[in-house]
Amino acid sequence: MNDLLKILDHENYPWLVIVISGIIGLVVSGIIINLIKITASRKEWQSVRSIRENLTNVLHFFIPLLFITATIKTFSLTHRNYYWIFSISKILLIAATTWLMIRIVVIIEKLLIDQLDFDSPDNNQARRMFTKIKFVKRIVIIMIILLGISVLMLSFESVRQYGVGILTSAGIFSVIIGFAAQKSLANLMAGIQIAFTQPIKIDDVVIVEGEWGRIEEINLTYVVVNIWDLRRIVLPITYFIETPFQNWTRNDSALIGTAFFHLNYLAPIPRLREKLKEILDETPLWDGRSWALQVTDTQGQLMVVRATMSARNSSQTFDLRCLVREKMIEYIARELPDALPSYRIEETKQAETFMQDKGLK
């Protein structure tokens, strides 16, 4: 122990001490990382696999920096002229700690998302939780970064003095910044509101700006909607607070689809109803909950027949509507040609006389 203290007290050995502590840190980090890899490969634990995928790179830097900073701190107590080395190592350690905390948040996020069941027919609750987890993760990461910067500034006396000066004049600048960033702050507050009240969720089917699409991303200040033809609409997040829009999967993933047919008045509705039920029974797209075929309107010499059917989600609803249209049109054209749209023209006595006089008949 006395020999170790002599080495630490000797001014000619600072770099040797740093190298030794760094090597010890690398050995310790290597042992911990190898244990994590062995455990993940043998046990097949999801939590350990997430740690191996997201934390091993950070540990390569964090543990050696922790040993180096602790060693240099001890050395600088007796040799003030080496305090600048401690300052550099402290900055690096704070950065590595911030990185480590962010990776831990990512691991927690993955573990929580892995518990969600997106494959169930009604995954509405899973999508609710997914949206909350994603938004809370972003907020926590921002707070960790701000905390890291704050700790870094408060660690140095000179920077702390500048911080006091900034706080003294904060009253004037806060008003200016408030006016300049009011839209950004409004978007941020709207994002917090959406994360917890959830008028929209990830993968919700919505109609915005006259376009049908799915919610692909919900960020702190904007939302990305994936349109059916693979275009993207990027909207400020306040749009979903201030503007009316359609959300087809707000409370339930299941939807009722419709298919309209314009038919002759001679169309036999009971036979068409039987055919619709037959089509639905033969396809797995129908969830078996509800269906109907009704005459919903009359337009001149045609009647409007509406077929309704339920499906588990919006994608299956769209496919089911297309299938019903194809099968029903095929059946009507083949078995019930008289039910196809037609226009009746009746000749009156006066029209017949007129045509005879003109030599047209």
DACOR-V578936 format. One record per backbone hydrogen bond with DSSP energy under -0.5 kcal/mol. NH is the residue of the N-H (numbers start at 1). CO is the residue of the C=O. If there is no record, write none. Layout:
NH:CO + NH:CO
This chain:
5:1 + 6:2 + 7:3 + 8:4 + 9:5 + 10:6 + 13:10 + 14:11 + 17:13 + 18:14 + 19:15 + 20:16 + 21:17 + 22:18 + 23:19 + 24:20 + 25:21 + 26:22 + 27:23 + 28:24 + 29:25 + 30:26 + 31:27 + 32:28 + 33:29 + 34:30 + 35:31 + 36:32 + 37:33 + 38:34 + 39:35 + 40:36 + 41:37 + 42:38 + 43:39 + 44:39 + 44:40 + 49:45 + 50:46 + 51:47 + 52:48 + 53:49 + 54:50 + 55:51 + 56:51 + 56:52 + 59:55 + 60:56 + 61:57 + 61:58 + 62:58 + 63:59 + 65:61 + 66:62 + 67:63 + 68:64 + 69:65 + 70:66 + 71:67 + 72:68 + 73:69 + 74:70 + 75:71 + 76:72 + 77:73 + 77:74 + 78:74 + 78:75 + 79:75 + 82:79 + 83:80 + 85:82 + 86:82 + 87:83 + 88:84 + 89:85 + 90:86 + 91:87 + 92:88 + 93:89 + 94:90 + 95:91 + 96:92 + 97:93 + 98:94 + 99:95 + 100:96 + 101:97 + 102:98 + 103:99 + 104:100 + 105:101 + 106:102 + 107:103 + 108:104 + 109:105 + 110:106 + 111:107 + 112:108 + 113:109 + 114:110 + 115:111 + 115:112 + 116:113 + 118:116 + 123:121 + 127:123 + 128:124 + 129:125 + 130:126 + 131:127 + 132:128 + 133:129 + 134:130 + 135:131 + 136:132 + 137:133 + 138:134 + 139:135 + 140:136 + 141:137 + 142:138 + 143:139 + 144:140 + 145:141 + 146:142 + 147:143 + 148:144 + 149:145 + 150:146 + 151:147 + 152:148 + 153:149 + 154:150 + 155:151 + 156:153 + 160:156 + 161:157 + 162:158 + 163:159 + 164:160 + 165:161 + 166:162 + 167:163 + 168:164 + 169:165 + 170:167 + 172:169 + 173:169 + 174:170 + 175:171 + 176:172 + 177:173 + 178:174 + 179:175 + 180:176 + 181:177 + 182:179 + 185:181 + 186:182 + 187:183 + 188:184 + 189:185 + 190:186 + 191:187 + 192:188 + 193:189 + 194:190 + 195:191 + 196:192 + 197:193 + 198:193 + 198:194 + 202:127 + 203:215 + 204:201 + 206:204 + 206:213 + 207:246 + 208:206 + 208:211 + 211:208 + 213:206 + 214:226 + 215:204 + 216:214 + 216:224 + 217:224 + 219:222 + 223:235 + 224:217 + 225:223 + 225:233 + 226:214 + 226:224 + 227:225 + 227:231 + 228:212 + 230:227 + 233:225 + 234:232 + 235:223 + 235:233 + 237:221 + 239:236 + 240:237 + 241:238 + 242:238 + 243:239 + 246:207 + 248:205 + 248:246 + 249:205 + 250:247 + 255:311 + 257:255 + 257:309 + 259:307 + 261:305 + 263:261 + 263:303 + 264:339 + 267:264 + 269:267 + 272:268 + 273:269 + 274:270 + 275:271 + 276:272 + 277:273 + 278:274 + 279:275 + 280:276 + 281:277 + 282:278 + 283:279 + 283:280 + 286:283 + 287:310 + 292:308 + 294:306 + 296:294 + 296:304 + 297:304 + 299:302 + 302:299 + 303:263 + 304:297 + 305:261 + 305:303 + 306:294 + 306:304 + 307:259 + 307:305 + 308:292 + 309:257 + 310:290 + 311:255 + 312:285 + 317:313 + 318:314 + 319:315 + 320:316 + 321:317 + 322:318 + 323:319 + 324:320 + 325:321 + 326:322 + 327:323 + 328:324 + 329:325 + 330:326 + 331:327 + 332:328 + 333:329 + 334:330 + 335:331 + 336:331 + 336:332 + 339:336 + 340:337 + 352:348 + 353:349 + 354:350 + 355:351 + 356:352 + 357:353 + 358:354 + 359:356 + 360:355 + 361:355
